[in-house]
Amino acid sequence: MLQNDITFFARFEPDILAGRKTITIRDAAESHFQPGQRLRTGRYEDNGYFCTLEVISTTPVALNELNDEHARQENMTLAELRQVIAEIYPGLDEFYVIAFKRIS
Ligand SMILES: CC(=O)Nc1ccn([C@H]2C[C@H](O)[C@@H](CO)O2)c(=O)n1
């Protein structure tokens, strides 16, 4: 079976498929994605493939630089986004914004 290149928690799948979520904010371990790269994208929970994303950009961002535009692109409020990041990456301050578009 083909491996996925990136995974998302299953609860975000509908927003990605609908184009409501166009970025993800990840730590250094997932900072290697390059513009133009096509990513097989799956669910974290079962690794099931659900779409292919094309990377638009990968940009460093500090936790205290997150703003309403990031939240809009995540289809969340800024408070929700900060809460999600605190739960996934407790204590971390340096992140990467991976902007993407769904191509299939
Ligand atoms: C394994 C792992 O870290 N998986 C992740 C990490 C982040 N996300 C989503 C959650 C938010 O929408 C942004 C912010 O990090 O990215 C995810 O779905 N799965």
The ligand as a Gaussian input file, in Angstrom:
#p B3LYP/6-31G(d) Opt

LIG

0 1
 C        0.636000      13.853000      14.210000
 C        0.264000      15.310000      14.096000
 O        0.899000      16.185000      14.638000
 N       -0.836000      15.588000      13.396000
 C       -1.433000      16.798000      13.169000
 C       -0.881000      18.010000      13.510000
 C       -1.611000      19.149000      13.234000
 N       -2.817000      19.027000      12.651000
 C       -3.608000      20.213000      12.367000
 C       -4.374000      20.730000      13.512000
 C       -4.540000      22.182000      13.147000
 O       -5.498000      22.365000      12.167000
 C       -3.232000      22.485000      12.537000
 C       -2.323000      23.109000      13.540000
 O       -1.291000      22.323000      13.929000
 O       -2.769000      21.278000      11.961000
 C       -3.332000      17.817000      12.324000
 O       -4.455000      17.724000      11.781000
 N       -2.634000      16.715000      12.583000

